Amino acid sequence: MLTRLDRRTILRAALLSPALAYPVHALVRQDESVASPFSYPIGLPDGLSGDGFLIRHGFTTENTWYLPGYWHTGEDWYAVEGDTAGAAVLAIGEGEVVFAGSEYPGRVVIVRHAEDLYSMYGHLDPTLTVVEGDAVVRGQSLGTVLDRGDDTPNHLHVEVRTFLTTTEVNGDAPRYGFQCGPGCPPGPGYWPIEAPDLPVDQGWLNPTHVINDLALPTPDDGEVPLGEVVVTQSPSADQTSVWSAPEADPGSERIGTLPLDPGTSFPLLAIRTGDPGRATTGAGAYDVWYQIDTPADGPGWVRAVTPSDAETGGDGRPSAVRIDLIPGMGIVTG
């Protein structure tokens, strides 16, 4: 299976190139033979993966309620309404299960998508649906979110990283004394804010950026629809701005407004994401844009994920992320 994932190697090369600040998407798409897109890691029955959920603590945000003073090395996914326990945990892309076990609390599953690209899923119920050595495809069930039975809100912890184990994080000589200890594939899930380096310097990546960068099976030239995007059940606002290009691009102009009516779909023309390995912190670093064909303004760019101050770090910056639009694929079947 892993021989089909050459574009993941291209992704790693792009991430390690200092000349590439934004984005890596164009390089990833050079391998047109790969037809396996990525999608979000959690879902409700008969819904789109990621719909009905929010990221309460994003990548390299301060984990305010659980471990202040530490950067979060992944994303915590919560149901927007009700309890997250029992929600389906889904492989973000095809790969091989290289770890299934631990007591995190709950079980941990790690999938290798390429030699240097791994996804990790924590706080799973002990009844997993995979074992080590299994080949998985995008959207395949790995298990369900654990009902912890304590004061900690039930949620899914997801990481995307370049390593299974690495010396200073979870290998022979961990730099910090987290409970996991030496030679523990799950790793700590946190990195001290006072550390001289950031999580990306050790090989953690922004999961939402990686997923969106690999969300399309074919090159995106902005001319032919590549599917559709759907407004989520609980967007961050009633409407969003439409831009001629992603807002930070030179010369970008606001060209209209798009109502965010849940369930409404639009043709998808292209995706732009921030560098998954960019050395930035806070939810404001999330940078995902979709070019869609809008009814009123024609082709335009809209922000797909929005920082939220529902959670804030000690510096007052947002730590949470709301998802406004998602690719219209990845129906959860159970």
Beta strands, then each sheet from edge to edge (+ up, - down):
strand 1: 42-43
strand 2: 53-57
strand 3: 70-72
strand 4: 75-79
strand 5: 88-90
strand 6: 95-101
strand 7: 107-114
strand 8: 117-124
strand 9: 135-136
strand 10: 141-144
strand 11: 156-161
strand 12: 190-192
strand 13: 204-205
strand 14: 228-231
strand 15: 239-243
strand 16: 254-259
strand 17: 265-273
strand 18: 288-294
strand 19: 298-303
strand 20: 305-312
strand 21: 318-323
strand 22: 325-327
sheet 1: 1+ 5- 10+
sheet 2: 2+ 4- 11+ 8- 7+ 6- 9+
sheet 3: 2+ 4- 11+ 13-
sheet 4: 3+ 12-
sheet 5: 19+ 18- 17+ 14- 22+
sheet 6: 15+ 16-
sheet 7: 20+ 21-
end
